[in-house]
Amino acid sequence: MDALIGPILDVIKFIGRNASKYLKYQKKFTEYVDDFNQARADLRAKEADFQQQLEDEHHFGKTPKQEIKRWFEKVEQKLGHAQHVEDKISKGKYLFRSCLGKLVDGATQAMKEVYAEGNFSGGLVVNDPSTIAVNLPTPEVVGATNVREEIYQYLMGDAVGLIGVWGMGGIGKTTIMKDVHNRLLRESKFRKLIWVTVSQDFDIRRLQSNIASQLKRNLSDDEDIIVRAGQLSEMLRGQMRYVLILDDVWRSFSLEDVGILEPTTNNRCKLVLTTRSERVVESMGFKKVKVPCFSMDEAMNLFSSKVGQDMLPNPTLESLMELAVRECGGLPLAIVTLAGCMRGKSDPCMWEDAIEELRGNIRNINDMEDKVYGCLKFSYDRQQRIDQDCLLYCALYPEDDEIDKDEIIEKWMEEGLIDGLGSRKAMEGSGHSILQKLEENCLLERVQDRSCIKMHDLVRDMALHITRKRFLVKAGMQLEEVPNMEEWGEDLEKVSLMCNSISTIPQTMKCLKFPKLTTLLLSWNELKEIPESFFEHFPNLEIIDLSRNCFESLPNSISSLEKLTVLLLRGCWDLKSLPCLSKLQALKKLDLGGSGIEKIPQGLEMLVNLRYLNLRRTIRLTGIPTGTLSKLCRLQYLAIHFKLESAEELRELNKLEVFEGWFHNLCGLNTFASKRKTLYKFSILVSEITSVRPLVFSNVVRFKGIKIDVGDEIILPYGIKELSVLECRGVRSINDIGLRDATDLKKCELRGCSELESVISSHCDQLQKLESLDLIELENLKVIVEVGAGESSVGRFSSLKEITLWNCDKIKKLFSADWVLSNLEVMDVRYCSELEEIITESEKKRLGSGNETIKFPFPKLRRLELWRLVQLQRICSENGVMVCDSLLSITISDCPKLKRIPLYLPQLEIDDEEELSPPKSLQIIQVRPLDWWEAVEWEHPNLNIKSVVRPLVQVVEWD
């Protein structure tokens, strides 16, 4: 009997335990749902934070790490599942709460796990491999030959480790050091060249972070300065032999406090600073190198190189030029500014007038820097009024700030400086033309490899002097409170307090009013509250920028600003709600992107003059009241985060030029695209669930997780440049998408489409401009181009620059030998378990070539990556070689069957000892395992190629 009772009791206990769990889900169902909602909100918030960080880093030439990309994919999956669970909750019945509770709890725990994984201590981004080492942008350097050679000799010798280059502003210190930097880079004498701009507003933490960033490392913001200094010292110590150049130093400081290692004969490191102050060089114990003014011959050579040689044959004009250059006092900045201003002016009368004006500007000036100011002012005065105003606006940014071109043009549009042209496209075009003119006249500087500009310190000083009564600029000054009222003149028109640490605003401002103030810039601060009376002091405000602050609400008094045209609250995550906006009838621009608002502001539908509405990444916002968008008939720019249930809302927006939005099915896309043939910029998601947003407007359409059947009508907007098809069912090739209007397609991404068997299955002309092709996790992909897919594919991929092939386990051959890939720069192939060959030839062609070497030209290939290709037997045929003139990096990891590397490097160098050395372009070769590298053959005319490139070889320690 006992033998029977025991098992029965065990069964009862088992059932009881499970029953108690389900009763728990039943009783505490509401708590589980609350926990679910909180977990989802937290995950969305972290996703939005990372998206914002990535968008900020995007301007600095950096790209997301693979781990952050994978994390975003997990977030997509979990949030998609959460949406499915929420739908079940809304439809569920009370009796089924126990089952639903378990489902809710499972989804909650899954979201919490992904949230916990979002801890990327090493940062979210990496520098593009092509930016491992770059020449700094420098015009052809004229003059200062002795100074450049002196600095170079100190750097190459062992006697001097600390070098201080000093001279007045505009003398060319930065240009000289850029030239020296580039010479060192060409000659590969140092392991690392580090360039950091310090600026007048010196801050140890910022300097530490900037140096670490140049080393592609990060320092914790939470650590003490002393701890950070120790961490930075270790980072620098690991760099072996390096040169650290600190540009534009204004005052002395302790190298030890920052964490900068003292150069020694053992570490053979060098430290260079540039400064206007001889005293700084002396007090820091650096070897002094003074940059003198140009001689007259040097000045004329520099001037001639900038003004144009075609103007010199005229003896009269040449003599006038000499008189004009003499007024520049031998200062390079003054000389190039004058040349830019007078380029193309061949009338002698114009030169005579210019000389008189220059003399008027700098007469009785003894200080040489003031002479530079006189020349800068001369150039400024000769610009058109609109160009002058645009230049002056740039001075509202912090010193040495690298200003994104699109951002500054947007600011000019806000100010109305380039308004009145009608379309945004025309205004943006006008803005770029103005930037070009200011750059050509040396009033603004280009930033290399980035769409940014900078103002030289002296140009900014001139702009601030011109606007001294109209502008109050304290941007990036590390302020913790608003400047004293004594600094707020009654004639002020613009105030810039951006990029500070201001957390509070005084409750009272002594009852002052500033009737002329139209622009108030308080972005990138730490404001937690804005007093109710604050806006009463500025009755005529037109532009308010409060982006990136911490307040939860705005005072109601903002509704009284009847002239307000621009309200920017971007990135104010703590902001929950806004006052009623119905009285702000003049409002043209409202930016709430990345804010924490939970519902659409009351009165939004009344803003009939609104042209710009940004609701990107407003993840707490679930929708917009029906009929609101259709009333905003003047909108030119619309970006929304939430799903549009019906494209009919957008029917009345006939002026729309820029759009980012989310449709839940093909019908919505087709309805919208069929009526919007001339969108200027767009970013469109078609998905049933939420997804990670594109970082920039790139004329992209992304299909995510929907079913696309053969024969489905799909209307794509004209001008589409990027197409993403992610985890879509039914798609067998991109021919199923219908690319009739995609005549300018530059990028195509196919990911997770389990039924896709080929990229192209039939005739397709739309890929001739394709530059990037990403093929990822396509489990049934067999070929890129199906046999018989129309005409020869020889020129089909002739524009292709990048190809990525990851986790495609059925493909065996990648390229056909007859494809023209002369523009290919990046080939990244990973984890394709059946891939056997990269470049394949037909049997007939292979037999016909005999033993003759076949060369496959890849003149622009910079990066070749082959990872874990366990069946890869060859890159190309046995008598074939890839001719690569531009390789920067090679990675071959875990390709055990690959016995031959057919890479021909024609640019081998001959060193000082008449020995072959690697091409200067090639910087790294990563391999794994090492014994594979020792055994593999490298097919090359120079049989000793592996020995030649051995110094570049590193063993891969990561995937």
Summary of the structure (lengths in Angstrom):
residues: 959
radius of gyration: 31.9
end to end distance: 61.3
largest distance: 126.3
contacts: 3025
relative contact order: 0.04
helix: 36%
strand: 18%
